[in-house]
């Protein structure tokens, strides 16, 4: 197995860690309005345009290094979000709804001891809301580039189907729905 294959094969662990753990959100020091959480809470435009920086935590980084025998050092991904705000608002306001995001580009850089490997893809989350609560969710990872299809296919399948990732998505979405509804009630 080549070094690149071993690195790419570990992509499964990396993407799963970022997706499931809700990796650290790093706000841009230059422009905090590019932060997705700021946009959701304070943005008023017709488009939700932001960047979600998904970086693994120090603990996850240590696990990654241990798991790969120090071959992989770090991973940092940025999801560039550009979506009509009405799509998000409908998901928050309607009690029964299926939210389907258009594909949003993600760019990752995997740091090894010797180099950096760029990987790209898309996320198109789908969320089913029943009685005002998210009951089903998938990240919709697709179009992974930078590694062969033989290596990317299991990553895509795992990320989109793993119960832990879906459960964490539902938890985060339902917390946000609850928070957004509470904010609307206070404003009235």
VMD Tcl script that builds the backbone (N, CA, C; Angstrom):
set m [mol new atoms 564]
animate dup $m
set s [atomselect $m all]
$s set {name element resname resid chain x y z} {
  {N N UNK 1 A 0.847 -1.172 0.000}
  {CA C UNK 1 A 0.000 0.000 0.000}
  {C C UNK 1 A 0.894 1.237 0.000}
  {N N UNK 2 A 0.604 2.199 -0.873}
  {CA C UNK 2 A 1.406 3.409 -0.937}
  {C C UNK 2 A 1.060 4.344 0.198}
  {N N UNK 3 A 1.946 5.281 0.456}
  {CA C UNK 3 A 1.697 6.269 1.496}
  {C C UNK 3 A 0.435 7.047 1.190}
  {N N UNK 4 A 0.258 7.445 -0.074}
  {CA C UNK 4 A -0.935 8.207 -0.451}
  {C C UNK 4 A -2.200 7.382 -0.230}
  {N N UNK 5 A -2.163 6.077 -0.526}
  {CA C UNK 5 A -3.321 5.217 -0.299}
  {C C UNK 5 A -3.629 5.104 1.180}
  {N N UNK 6 A -2.591 4.956 1.988}
  {CA C UNK 6 A -2.800 4.872 3.429}
  {C C UNK 6 A -3.401 6.162 3.957}
  {N N UNK 7 A -2.893 7.279 3.478}
  {CA C UNK 7 A -3.412 8.580 3.897}
  {C C UNK 7 A -4.860 8.717 3.456}
  {N N UNK 8 A -5.118 8.440 2.201}
  {CA C UNK 8 A -6.472 8.577 1.685}
  {C C UNK 8 A -7.423 7.598 2.371}
  {N N UNK 9 A -6.939 6.394 2.661}
  {CA C UNK 9 A -7.765 5.420 3.350}
  {C C UNK 9 A -8.170 5.908 4.724}
  {N N UNK 10 A -7.361 6.706 5.348}
  {CA C UNK 10 A -7.682 7.265 6.661}
  {C C UNK 10 A -8.651 8.435 6.562}
  {N N UNK 11 A -8.984 8.813 5.343}
  {CA C UNK 11 A -9.949 9.887 5.138}
  {C C UNK 11 A -11.269 9.569 5.825}
  {N N UNK 12 A -11.648 8.306 5.858}
  {CA C UNK 12 A -12.878 7.885 6.522}
  {C C UNK 12 A -12.901 8.372 7.965}
  {N N UNK 13 A -11.822 8.141 8.671}
  {CA C UNK 13 A -11.730 8.569 10.058}
  {C C UNK 13 A -11.828 10.081 10.175}
  {N N UNK 14 A -11.163 10.773 9.277}
  {CA C UNK 14 A -11.127 12.228 9.323}
  {C C UNK 14 A -12.505 12.831 9.072}
  {N N UNK 15 A -13.129 12.430 7.978}
  {CA C UNK 15 A -14.435 12.998 7.636}
  {C C UNK 15 A -15.457 12.644 8.706}
  {N N UNK 16 A -15.407 11.427 9.202}
  {CA C UNK 16 A -16.333 11.028 10.258}
  {C C UNK 16 A -16.109 11.858 11.509}
  {N N UNK 17 A -14.861 12.108 11.863}
  {CA C UNK 17 A -14.572 12.903 13.055}
  {C C UNK 17 A -15.097 14.321 12.903}
  {N N UNK 18 A -14.891 14.911 11.738}
  {CA C UNK 18 A -15.366 16.279 11.516}
  {C C UNK 18 A -16.882 16.333 11.530}
  {N N UNK 19 A -17.516 15.403 10.852}
  {CA C UNK 19 A -18.967 15.429 10.737}
  {C C UNK 19 A -19.647 15.080 12.053}
  {N N UNK 20 A -19.220 14.015 12.697}
  {CA C UNK 20 A -19.891 13.539 13.901}
  {C C UNK 20 A -19.622 14.413 15.106}
  {N N UNK 21 A -18.420 14.906 15.234}
  {CA C UNK 21 A -18.068 15.645 16.433}
  {C C UNK 21 A -18.485 17.096 16.357}
  {N N UNK 22 A -18.986 17.529 15.208}
  {CA C UNK 22 A -19.343 18.930 15.077}
  {C C UNK 22 A -18.114 19.793 15.231}
  {N N UNK 23 A -17.023 19.314 14.769}
  {CA C UNK 23 A -15.706 19.914 14.906}
  {C C UNK 23 A -15.718 21.391 15.252}
  {N N UNK 24 A -14.613 21.850 15.753}
  {CA C UNK 24 A -14.500 23.219 16.236}
  {C C UNK 24 A -14.821 24.219 15.133}
  {N N UNK 25 A -15.694 25.170 15.445}
  {CA C UNK 25 A -16.036 26.231 14.498}
  {C C UNK 25 A -15.104 27.392 14.781}
  {N N UNK 26 A -14.297 27.743 13.816}
  {CA C UNK 26 A -13.350 28.831 13.981}
  {C C UNK 26 A -13.858 30.051 13.224}
  {N N UNK 27 A -14.231 31.069 13.942}
  {CA C UNK 27 A -14.725 32.292 13.309}
  {C C UNK 27 A -13.565 33.030 12.657}
  {N N UNK 28 A -13.851 33.653 11.543}
  {CA C UNK 28 A -12.831 34.428 10.857}
  {C C UNK 28 A -12.517 35.684 11.654}
  {N N UNK 29 A -11.247 35.868 11.968}
  {CA C UNK 29 A -10.842 37.060 12.708}
  {C C UNK 29 A -11.038 38.304 11.855}
  {N N UNK 30 A -10.921 38.147 10.532}
  {CA C UNK 30 A -11.049 39.285 9.640}
  {C C UNK 30 A -12.492 39.746 9.495}
  {N N UNK 31 A -13.435 38.823 9.459}
  {CA C UNK 31 A -14.829 39.165 9.214}
  {C C UNK 31 A -15.750 38.175 9.917}
  {N N UNK 32 A -16.156 38.459 11.163}
  {CA C UNK 32 A -17.017 37.522 11.896}
  {C C UNK 32 A -18.370 37.310 11.226}
  {N N UNK 33 A -18.782 38.195 10.320}
  {CA C UNK 33 A -20.068 38.028 9.640}
  {C C UNK 33 A -20.030 36.853 8.664}
  {N N UNK 34 A -18.837 36.340 8.350}
  {CA C UNK 34 A -18.714 35.157 7.480}
  {C C UNK 34 A -18.963 33.876 8.277}
  {N N UNK 35 A -19.051 33.964 9.588}
  {CA C UNK 35 A -19.324 32.825 10.452}
  {C C UNK 35 A -20.785 32.415 10.285}
  {N N UNK 36 A -21.044 31.137 10.033}
  {CA C UNK 36 A -22.412 30.673 9.770}
  {C C UNK 36 A -23.335 30.854 10.964}
  {N N UNK 37 A -22.818 30.654 12.167}
  {CA C UNK 37 A -23.667 30.832 13.338}
  {C C UNK 37 A -24.073 32.304 13.492}
  {N N UNK 38 A -23.151 33.214 13.192}
  {CA C UNK 38 A -23.481 34.648 13.222}
  {C C UNK 38 A -24.538 34.937 12.161}
  {N N UNK 39 A -24.348 34.392 10.959}
  {CA C UNK 39 A -25.306 34.610 9.868}
  {C C UNK 39 A -26.704 34.118 10.242}
  {N N UNK 40 A -26.795 32.930 10.827}
  {CA C UNK 40 A -28.094 32.394 11.215}
  {C C UNK 40 A -28.772 33.269 12.264}
  {N N UNK 41 A -27.997 33.756 13.220}
  {CA C UNK 41 A -28.567 34.540 14.311}
  {C C UNK 41 A -28.822 35.997 13.934}
  {N N UNK 42 A -27.970 36.580 13.107}
  {CA C UNK 42 A -28.023 38.027 12.878}
  {C C UNK 42 A -28.206 38.451 11.433}
  {N N UNK 43 A -27.929 37.572 10.486}
  {CA C UNK 43 A -28.005 37.943 9.083}
  {C C UNK 43 A -29.431 38.278 8.667}
  {N N UNK 44 A -29.562 39.187 7.722}
  {CA C UNK 44 A -30.895 39.613 7.287}
  {C C UNK 44 A -31.082 39.573 5.778}
  {N N UNK 45 A -30.037 39.255 5.040}
  {CA C UNK 45 A -30.135 39.242 3.582}
  {C C UNK 45 A -30.944 38.065 3.076}
  {N N UNK 46 A -31.229 38.065 1.778}
  {CA C UNK 46 A -32.013 36.984 1.172}
  {C C UNK 46 A -31.193 35.701 1.009}
  {N N UNK 47 A -29.871 35.829 1.080}
  {CA C UNK 47 A -28.985 34.670 0.974}
  {C C UNK 47 A -28.270 34.455 2.304}
  {N N UNK 48 A -28.093 33.206 2.652}
  {CA C UNK 48 A -27.255 32.833 3.783}
  {C C UNK 48 A -25.906 32.485 3.169}
  {N N UNK 49 A -24.950 33.387 3.293}
  {CA C UNK 49 A -23.645 33.213 2.680}
  {C C UNK 49 A -22.601 33.258 3.781}
  {N N UNK 50 A -21.933 32.127 3.987}
  {CA C UNK 50 A -20.978 32.052 5.082}
  {C C UNK 50 A -20.018 30.905 4.846}
  {N N UNK 51 A -19.061 30.793 5.735}
  {CA C UNK 51 A -18.106 29.693 5.690}
  {C C UNK 51 A -18.111 28.995 7.038}
  {N N UNK 52 A -18.233 27.679 6.994}
  {CA C UNK 52 A -18.154 26.892 8.225}
  {C C UNK 52 A -16.803 26.199 8.230}
  {N N UNK 53 A -15.970 26.621 9.143}
  {CA C UNK 53 A -14.651 26.015 9.263}
  {C C UNK 53 A -14.774 24.820 10.201}
  {N N UNK 54 A -14.546 23.655 9.658}
  {CA C UNK 54 A -14.624 22.424 10.440}
  {C C UNK 54 A -13.211 21.917 10.672}
  {N N UNK 55 A -12.729 22.159 11.875}
  {CA C UNK 55 A -11.379 21.757 12.233}
  {C C UNK 55 A -11.479 20.774 13.385}
  {N N UNK 56 A -10.628 19.794 13.378}
  {CA C UNK 56 A -10.666 18.845 14.476}
  {C C UNK 56 A -10.062 19.477 15.727}
  {N N UNK 57 A -10.493 18.974 16.859}
  {CA C UNK 57 A -10.000 19.487 18.139}
  {C C UNK 57 A -8.615 18.912 18.434}
  {N N UNK 58 A -7.968 19.435 19.454}
  {CA C UNK 58 A -6.649 18.908 19.846}
  {C C UNK 58 A -6.747 17.426 20.197}
  {N N UNK 59 A -7.817 17.042 20.892}
  {CA C UNK 59 A -8.009 15.639 21.268}
  {C C UNK 59 A -8.188 14.763 20.021}
  {N N UNK 60 A -8.998 15.233 19.065}
  {CA C UNK 60 A -9.205 14.488 17.824}
  {C C UNK 60 A -7.909 14.406 17.013}
  {N N UNK 61 A -7.128 15.496 17.046}
  {CA C UNK 61 A -5.847 15.512 16.330}
  {C C UNK 61 A -4.898 14.467 16.931}
  {N N UNK 62 A -4.860 14.383 18.261}
  {CA C UNK 62 A -4.007 13.390 18.921}
  {C C UNK 62 A -4.460 11.974 18.555}
  {N N UNK 63 A -5.783 11.749 18.520}
  {CA C UNK 63 A -6.305 10.435 18.120}
  {C C UNK 63 A -5.937 10.117 16.676}
  {N N UNK 64 A -6.047 11.111 15.806}
  {CA C UNK 64 A -5.712 10.918 14.395}
  {C C UNK 64 A -4.244 10.519 14.244}
  {N N UNK 65 A -3.382 11.216 14.948}
  {CA C UNK 65 A -1.957 10.897 14.878}
  {C C UNK 65 A -1.688 9.482 15.393}
  {N N UNK 66 A -2.324 9.138 16.501}
  {CA C UNK 66 A -2.130 7.802 17.078}
  {C C UNK 66 A -2.647 6.727 16.128}
  {N N UNK 67 A -3.839 6.942 15.582}
  {CA C UNK 67 A -4.461 5.967 14.690}
  {C C UNK 67 A -3.642 5.731 13.428}
  {N N UNK 68 A -2.994 6.782 12.934}
  {CA C UNK 68 A -2.246 6.673 11.674}
  {C C UNK 68 A -0.737 6.589 11.899}
  {N N UNK 69 A -0.343 6.301 13.122}
  {CA C UNK 69 A 1.081 6.192 13.465}
  {C C UNK 69 A 1.858 7.429 13.054}
  {N N UNK 70 A 1.269 8.578 13.365}
  {CA C UNK 70 A 1.884 9.895 13.120}
  {C C UNK 70 A 1.947 10.291 11.645}
  {N N UNK 71 A 1.390 9.467 10.748}
  {CA C UNK 71 A 1.440 9.810 9.328}
  {C C UNK 71 A 0.564 11.036 9.050}
  {N N UNK 72 A -0.667 11.026 9.585}
  {CA C UNK 72 A -1.549 12.174 9.413}
  {C C UNK 72 A -1.421 13.069 10.632}
  {N N UNK 73 A -1.303 14.349 10.374}
  {CA C UNK 73 A -1.072 15.307 11.445}
  {C C UNK 73 A -2.290 16.180 11.767}
  {N N UNK 74 A -3.078 16.505 10.738}
  {CA C UNK 74 A -4.182 17.444 10.949}
  {C C UNK 74 A -5.102 17.411 9.732}
  {N N UNK 75 A -6.300 17.909 9.924}
  {CA C UNK 75 A -7.227 18.105 8.815}
  {C C UNK 75 A -8.052 19.343 9.111}
  {N N UNK 76 A -8.238 20.132 8.093}
  {CA C UNK 76 A -9.067 21.328 8.208}
  {C C UNK 76 A -9.937 21.419 6.969}
  {N N UNK 77 A -11.226 21.580 7.203}
  {CA C UNK 77 A -12.172 21.687 6.100}
  {C C UNK 77 A -12.933 22.997 6.201}
  {N N UNK 78 A -13.319 23.520 5.069}
  {CA C UNK 78 A -14.165 24.702 5.010}
  {C C UNK 78 A -15.322 24.402 4.074}
  {N N UNK 79 A -16.541 24.528 4.609}
  {CA C UNK 79 A -17.743 24.388 3.802}
  {C C UNK 79 A -18.175 25.799 3.440}
  {N N UNK 80 A -18.262 26.092 2.156}
  {CA C UNK 80 A -18.698 27.403 1.679}
  {C C UNK 80 A -20.201 27.331 1.420}
  {N N UNK 81 A -20.963 28.030 2.241}
  {CA C UNK 81 A -22.420 27.956 2.170}
  {C C UNK 81 A -22.973 29.193 1.474}
  {N N UNK 82 A -23.822 28.952 0.503}
  {CA C UNK 82 A -24.531 30.012 -0.209}
  {C C UNK 82 A -25.902 29.451 -0.555}
  {N N UNK 83 A -26.893 29.793 0.256}
  {CA C UNK 83 A -28.219 29.203 0.128}
  {C C UNK 83 A -29.275 30.267 0.403}
  {N N UNK 84 A -30.398 30.155 -0.260}
  {CA C UNK 84 A -31.487 31.109 -0.039}
  {C C UNK 84 A -31.988 30.980 1.396}
  {N N UNK 85 A -32.054 32.121 2.067}
  {CA C UNK 85 A -32.476 32.126 3.468}
  {C C UNK 85 A -33.880 31.552 3.635}
  {N N UNK 86 A -34.741 31.740 2.648}
  {CA C UNK 86 A -36.108 31.240 2.750}
  {C C UNK 86 A -36.128 29.719 2.926}
  {N N UNK 87 A -35.170 29.012 2.333}
  {CA C UNK 87 A -35.104 27.559 2.511}
  {C C UNK 87 A -34.853 27.198 3.978}
  {N N UNK 88 A -33.969 27.946 4.611}
  {CA C UNK 88 A -33.662 27.707 6.024}
  {C C UNK 88 A -34.836 28.157 6.896}
  {N N UNK 89 A -35.403 29.318 6.585}
  {CA C UNK 89 A -36.538 29.827 7.366}
  {C C UNK 89 A -37.718 28.867 7.321}
  {N N UNK 90 A -38.012 28.314 6.148}
  {CA C UNK 90 A -39.106 27.344 6.035}
  {C C UNK 90 A -38.855 26.142 6.935}
  {N N UNK 91 A -37.623 25.675 6.948}
  {CA C UNK 91 A -37.289 24.511 7.781}
  {C C UNK 91 A -37.490 24.820 9.257}
  {N N UNK 92 A -37.278 26.064 9.641}
  {CA C UNK 92 A -37.433 26.446 11.042}
  {C C UNK 92 A -38.879 26.752 11.411}
  {N N UNK 93 A -39.662 27.216 10.455}
  {CA C UNK 93 A -41.012 27.676 10.768}
  {C C UNK 93 A -42.105 26.646 10.497}
  {N N UNK 94 A -41.917 25.781 9.528}
  {CA C UNK 94 A -42.950 24.808 9.188}
  {C C UNK 94 A -42.840 23.590 10.096}
  {N N UNK 95 A -43.990 23.086 10.566}
  {CA C UNK 95 A -43.940 21.942 11.474}
  {C C UNK 95 A -43.705 20.620 10.748}
  {N N UNK 96 A -44.099 20.532 9.485}
  {CA C UNK 96 A -43.846 19.335 8.673}
  {C C UNK 96 A -43.208 19.795 7.369}
  {N N UNK 97 A -41.963 19.385 7.168}
  {CA C UNK 97 A -41.209 19.925 6.039}
  {C C UNK 97 A -40.027 19.007 5.728}
  {N N UNK 98 A -39.625 18.980 4.465}
  {CA C UNK 98 A -38.385 18.311 4.075}
  {C C UNK 98 A -37.446 19.386 3.545}
  {N N UNK 99 A -36.352 19.594 4.247}
  {CA C UNK 99 A -35.339 20.550 3.832}
  {C C UNK 99 A -34.303 19.800 3.011}
  {N N UNK 100 A -34.050 20.290 1.806}
  {CA C UNK 100 A -33.018 19.723 0.952}
  {C C UNK 100 A -32.120 20.852 0.482}
  {N N UNK 101 A -30.922 20.868 0.971}
  {CA C UNK 101 A -29.973 21.899 0.570}
  {C C UNK 101 A -29.416 21.601 -0.807}
  {N N UNK 102 A -29.231 22.642 -1.603}
  {CA C UNK 102 A -28.456 22.424 -2.827}
  {C C UNK 102 A -27.018 22.075 -2.414}
  {N N UNK 103 A -26.261 21.394 -3.266}
  {CA C UNK 103 A -24.878 21.030 -2.901}
  {C C UNK 103 A -24.046 22.263 -2.542}
  {N N UNK 104 A -23.329 22.143 -1.435}
  {CA C UNK 104 A -22.457 23.210 -0.954}
  {C C UNK 104 A -21.019 22.681 -0.986}
  {N N UNK 105 A -20.093 23.437 -1.592}
  {CA C UNK 105 A -18.727 22.932 -1.733}
  {C C UNK 105 A -17.970 22.877 -0.402}
  {N N UNK 106 A -17.180 21.816 -0.260}
  {CA C UNK 106 A -16.298 21.668 0.896}
  {C C UNK 106 A -14.888 21.421 0.377}
  {N N UNK 107 A -13.927 22.093 0.976}
  {CA C UNK 107 A -12.518 21.909 0.630}
  {C C UNK 107 A -11.774 21.536 1.911}
  {N N UNK 108 A -11.026 20.460 1.839}
  {CA C UNK 108 A -10.262 20.001 2.997}
  {C C UNK 108 A -8.789 19.931 2.642}
  {N N UNK 109 A -7.982 20.125 3.656}
  {CA C UNK 109 A -6.547 19.919 3.494}
  {C C UNK 109 A -6.110 18.974 4.602}
  {N N UNK 110 A -5.529 17.853 4.191}
  {CA C UNK 110 A -5.030 16.866 5.131}
  {C C UNK 110 A -3.524 17.049 5.222}
  {N N UNK 111 A -3.049 17.337 6.426}
  {CA C UNK 111 A -1.618 17.537 6.628}
  {C C UNK 111 A -0.966 16.221 7.044}
  {N N UNK 112 A 0.097 15.889 6.331}
  {CA C UNK 112 A 0.911 14.730 6.690}
  {C C UNK 112 A 2.208 15.262 7.285}
  {N N UNK 113 A 3.102 14.363 7.634}
  {CA C UNK 113 A 4.402 14.808 8.146}
  {C C UNK 113 A 5.170 15.575 7.077}
  {N N UNK 114 A 4.909 15.243 5.800}
  {CA C UNK 114 A 5.722 15.800 4.729}
  {C C UNK 114 A 5.015 16.754 3.782}
  {N N UNK 115 A 3.685 16.694 3.720}
  {CA C UNK 115 A 2.993 17.513 2.720}
  {C C UNK 115 A 1.541 17.724 3.120}
  {N N UNK 116 A 0.821 18.382 2.238}
  {CA C UNK 116 A -0.615 18.608 2.427}
  {C C UNK 116 A -1.337 18.035 1.213}
  {N N UNK 117 A -2.461 17.353 1.475}
  {CA C UNK 117 A -3.240 16.752 0.399}
  {C C UNK 117 A -4.585 17.457 0.339}
  {N N UNK 118 A -4.883 18.145 -0.766}
  {CA C UNK 118 A -6.187 18.795 -0.897}
  {C C UNK 118 A -7.263 17.798 -1.338}
  {N N UNK 119 A -8.407 17.863 -0.716}
  {CA C UNK 119 A -9.556 17.029 -1.071}
  {C C UNK 119 A -10.767 17.943 -1.127}
  {N N UNK 120 A -11.625 17.749 -2.120}
  {CA C UNK 120 A -12.839 18.544 -2.229}
  {C C UNK 120 A -14.051 17.622 -2.313}
  {N N UNK 121 A -15.206 18.201 -2.162}
  {CA C UNK 121 A -16.455 17.470 -2.272}
  {C C UNK 121 A -17.618 18.427 -2.106}
  {N N UNK 122 A -18.787 17.876 -1.915}
  {CA C UNK 122 A -19.969 18.701 -1.647}
  {C C UNK 122 A -20.769 18.072 -0.511}
  {N N UNK 123 A -21.461 18.924 0.196}
  {CA C UNK 123 A -22.448 18.505 1.181}
  {C C UNK 123 A -23.790 19.052 0.725}
  {N N UNK 124 A -24.833 18.230 0.785}
  {CA C UNK 124 A -26.198 18.654 0.458}
  {C C UNK 124 A -27.125 18.048 1.525}
  {N N UNK 125 A -27.107 18.620 2.731}
  {CA C UNK 125 A -27.890 18.033 3.810}
  {C C UNK 125 A -29.381 17.949 3.475}
  {N N UNK 126 A -29.981 16.865 3.935}
  {CA C UNK 126 A -31.427 16.659 3.809}
  {C C UNK 126 A -31.951 16.388 5.207}
  {N N UNK 127 A -33.004 17.123 5.590}
  {CA C UNK 127 A -33.574 17.001 6.928}
  {C C UNK 127 A -35.087 16.884 6.811}
  {N N UNK 128 A -35.658 15.871 7.467}
  {CA C UNK 128 A -37.103 15.694 7.515}
  {C C UNK 128 A -37.583 16.197 8.869}
  {N N UNK 129 A -38.550 17.129 8.830}
  {CA C UNK 129 A -39.116 17.702 10.056}
  {C C UNK 129 A -40.573 17.269 10.156}
  {N N UNK 130 A -40.913 16.676 11.293}
  {CA C UNK 130 A -42.294 16.244 11.585}
  {C C UNK 130 A -42.694 16.826 12.934}
  {N N UNK 131 A -43.862 17.402 12.971}
  {CA C UNK 131 A -44.370 17.992 14.217}
  {C C UNK 131 A -43.366 18.951 14.852}
  {N N UNK 132 A -42.675 19.704 14.009}
  {CA C UNK 132 A -41.757 20.730 14.499}
  {C C UNK 132 A -40.422 20.221 14.996}
  {N N UNK 133 A -40.110 18.947 14.732}
  {CA C UNK 133 A -38.858 18.377 15.200}
  {C C UNK 133 A -38.184 17.605 14.066}
  {N N UNK 134 A -36.871 17.765 13.944}
  {CA C UNK 134 A -36.123 17.004 12.941}
  {C C UNK 134 A -36.098 15.537 13.355}
  {N N UNK 135 A -36.524 14.651 12.442}
  {CA C UNK 135 A -36.600 13.223 12.760}
  {C C UNK 135 A -35.680 12.374 11.880}
  {N N UNK 136 A -35.160 12.977 10.825}
  {CA C UNK 136 A -34.268 12.259 9.914}
  {C C UNK 136 A -33.308 13.272 9.312}
  {N N UNK 137 A -32.037 12.887 9.173}
  {CA C UNK 137 A -31.052 13.802 8.596}
  {C C UNK 137 A -29.900 13.014 7.982}
  {N N UNK 138 A -29.367 13.558 6.914}
  {CA C UNK 138 A -28.163 13.013 6.295}
  {C C UNK 138 A -27.326 14.179 5.776}
  {N N UNK 139 A -25.998 14.079 5.871}
  {CA C UNK 139 A -25.149 15.175 5.395}
  {C C UNK 139 A -25.123 15.320 3.880}
  {N N UNK 140 A -25.397 14.255 3.139}
  {CA C UNK 140 A -25.389 14.351 1.681}
  {C C UNK 140 A -24.010 14.584 1.095}
  {N N UNK 141 A -22.990 13.951 1.666}
  {CA C UNK 141 A -21.641 14.073 1.116}
  {C C UNK 141 A -21.602 13.411 -0.261}
  {N N UNK 142 A -20.977 14.081 -1.235}
  {CA C UNK 142 A -20.870 13.548 -2.596}
  {C C UNK 142 A -19.687 14.203 -3.310}
  {N N UNK 143 A -19.434 13.739 -4.503}
  {CA C UNK 143 A -18.442 14.339 -5.411}
  {C C UNK 143 A -17.065 14.539 -4.778}
  {N N UNK 144 A -16.601 13.571 -4.016}
  {CA C UNK 144 A -15.286 13.671 -3.386}
  {C C UNK 144 A -14.211 13.551 -4.453}
  {N N UNK 145 A -13.289 14.499 -4.467}
  {CA C UNK 145 A -12.189 14.514 -5.433}
  {C C UNK 145 A -10.870 14.700 -4.684}
  {N N UNK 146 A -9.821 14.189 -5.269}
  {CA C UNK 146 A -8.499 14.282 -4.652}
  {C C UNK 146 A -7.990 12.919 -4.229}
  {N N UNK 147 A -8.915 11.942 -4.219}
  {CA C UNK 147 A -8.571 10.539 -3.972}
  {C C UNK 147 A -9.351 9.703 -4.971}
  {N N UNK 148 A -8.949 8.474 -5.163}
  {CA C UNK 148 A -9.638 7.615 -6.123}
  {C C UNK 148 A -11.041 7.266 -5.637}
  {N N UNK 149 A -11.893 6.881 -6.570}
  {CA C UNK 149 A -13.255 6.469 -6.239}
  {C C UNK 149 A -13.291 5.263 -5.325}
  {N N UNK 150 A -12.322 4.387 -5.463}
  {CA C UNK 150 A -12.244 3.209 -4.602}
  {C C UNK 150 A -12.088 3.628 -3.139}
  {N N UNK 151 A -11.384 4.728 -2.907}
  {CA C UNK 151 A -11.193 5.212 -1.547}
  {C C UNK 151 A -12.308 6.155 -1.109}
  {N N UNK 152 A -12.829 6.949 -2.039}
  {CA C UNK 152 A -13.853 7.921 -1.635}
  {C C UNK 152 A -15.221 7.277 -1.439}
  {N N UNK 153 A -15.546 6.230 -2.191}
  {CA C UNK 153 A -16.870 5.616 -2.095}
  {C C UNK 153 A -17.204 5.166 -0.674}
  {N N UNK 154 A -16.311 4.416 0.020}
  {CA C UNK 154 A -16.671 4.013 1.380}
  {C C UNK 154 A -16.803 5.191 2.329}
  {N N UNK 155 A -16.027 6.250 2.087}
  {CA C UNK 155 A -16.144 7.442 2.934}
  {C C UNK 155 A -17.525 8.059 2.768}
  {N N UNK 156 A -17.943 8.234 1.526}
  {CA C UNK 156 A -19.258 8.822 1.244}
  {C C UNK 156 A -20.360 7.975 1.867}
  {N N UNK 157 A -20.286 6.657 1.685}
  {CA C UNK 157 A -21.312 5.772 2.240}
  {C C UNK 157 A -21.350 5.862 3.761}
  {N N UNK 158 A -20.180 5.840 4.370}
  {CA C UNK 158 A -20.119 5.893 5.828}
  {C C UNK 158 A -20.671 7.207 6.365}
  {N N UNK 159 A -20.191 8.317 5.829}
  {CA C UNK 159 A -20.619 9.626 6.327}
  {C C UNK 159 A -22.124 9.800 6.161}
  {N N UNK 160 A -22.674 9.384 5.045}
  {CA C UNK 160 A -24.100 9.593 4.798}
  {C C UNK 160 A -25.004 8.615 5.535}
  {N N UNK 161 A -24.468 7.479 5.981}
  {CA C UNK 161 A -25.319 6.455 6.593}
  {C C UNK 161 A -25.031 6.175 8.065}
  {N N UNK 162 A -23.928 6.627 8.585}
  {CA C UNK 162 A -23.532 6.284 9.957}
  {C C UNK 162 A -24.544 6.798 10.976}
  {N N UNK 163 A -25.052 5.923 11.831}
  {CA C UNK 163 A -26.029 6.347 12.836}
  {C C UNK 163 A -25.494 7.449 13.754}
  {N N UNK 164 A -24.228 7.392 14.119}
  {CA C UNK 164 A -23.667 8.416 15.004}
  {C C UNK 164 A -23.683 9.799 14.376}
  {N N UNK 165 A -23.377 9.869 13.092}
  {CA C UNK 165 A -23.372 11.153 12.392}
  {C C UNK 165 A -24.797 11.677 12.280}
  {N N UNK 166 A -25.721 10.816 11.914}
  {CA C UNK 166 A -27.130 11.235 11.796}
  {C C UNK 166 A -27.684 11.696 13.146}
  {N N UNK 167 A -27.357 10.963 14.194}
  {CA C UNK 167 A -27.837 11.324 15.535}
  {C C UNK 167 A -27.296 12.691 15.951}
  {N N UNK 168 A -26.023 12.925 15.704}
  {CA C UNK 168 A -25.430 14.216 16.070}
  {C C UNK 168 A -26.037 15.347 15.242}
  {N N UNK 169 A -26.283 15.108 13.953}
  {CA C UNK 169 A -26.951 16.123 13.124}
  {C C UNK 169 A -28.321 16.454 13.693}
  {N N UNK 170 A -29.093 15.425 14.017}
  {CA C UNK 170 A -30.442 15.646 14.566}
  {C C UNK 170 A -30.373 16.436 15.871}
  {N N UNK 171 A -29.427 16.085 16.728}
  {CA C UNK 171 A -29.290 16.791 18.006}
  {C C UNK 171 A -29.008 18.279 17.769}
  {N N UNK 172 A -28.054 18.567 16.889}
  {CA C UNK 172 A -27.690 19.959 16.634}
  {C C UNK 172 A -28.832 20.718 15.959}
  {N N UNK 173 A -29.496 20.088 14.994}
  {CA C UNK 173 A -30.599 20.746 14.284}
  {C C UNK 173 A -31.754 21.027 15.236}
  {N N UNK 174 A -32.109 20.062 16.068}
  {CA C UNK 174 A -33.222 20.265 16.995}
  {C C UNK 174 A -32.905 21.315 18.048}
  {N N UNK 175 A -31.670 21.384 18.491}
  {CA C UNK 175 A -31.287 22.461 19.411}
  {C C UNK 175 A -31.447 23.818 18.729}
  {N N UNK 176 A -31.015 23.902 17.472}
  {CA C UNK 176 A -31.142 25.175 16.771}
  {C C UNK 176 A -32.606 25.525 16.504}
  {N N UNK 177 A -33.422 24.553 16.115}
  {CA C UNK 177 A -34.851 24.813 15.894}
  {C C UNK 177 A -35.488 25.344 17.179}
  {N N UNK 178 A -35.179 24.707 18.290}
  {CA C UNK 178 A -35.716 25.132 19.588}
  {C C UNK 178 A -35.269 26.554 19.918}
  {N N UNK 179 A -33.994 26.838 19.703}
  {CA C UNK 179 A -33.449 28.177 19.975}
  {C C UNK 179 A -34.094 29.228 19.064}
  {N N UNK 180 A -34.233 28.910 17.779}
  {CA C UNK 180 A -34.807 29.870 16.826}
  {C C UNK 180 A -36.265 30.158 17.158}
  {N N UNK 181 A -37.012 29.147 17.536}
  {CA C UNK 181 A -38.419 29.364 17.897}
  {C C UNK 181 A -38.542 30.181 19.171}
  {N N UNK 182 A -37.691 29.938 20.132}
  {CA C UNK 182 A -37.704 30.716 21.374}
  {C C UNK 182 A -37.386 32.187 21.085}
  {N N UNK 183 A -36.442 32.428 20.198}
  {CA C UNK 183 A -36.092 33.822 19.823}
  {C C UNK 183 A -37.251 34.519 19.163}
  {N N UNK 184 A -37.969 33.787 18.295}
  {CA C UNK 184 A -39.129 34.400 17.621}
  {C C UNK 184 A -40.212 34.746 18.621}
  {N N UNK 185 A -40.426 33.901 19.606}
  {CA C UNK 185 A -41.452 34.181 20.629}
  {C C UNK 185 A -41.086 35.406 21.452}
  {N N UNK 186 A -39.826 35.577 21.762}
  {CA C UNK 186 A -39.369 36.740 22.537}
  {C C UNK 186 A -39.563 38.019 21.735}
  {N N UNK 187 A -39.333 37.966 20.441}
  {CA C UNK 187 A -39.471 39.162 19.581}
  {C C UNK 187 A -40.913 39.612 19.458}
  {N N UNK 188 A -41.873 38.705 19.612}
  {CA C UNK 188 A -43.285 39.051 19.417}
  {C C UNK 188 A -43.798 39.859 20.527}
}
mol reanalyze $m
mol bondsrecalc $m
mol representation Tube
mol addrep $m
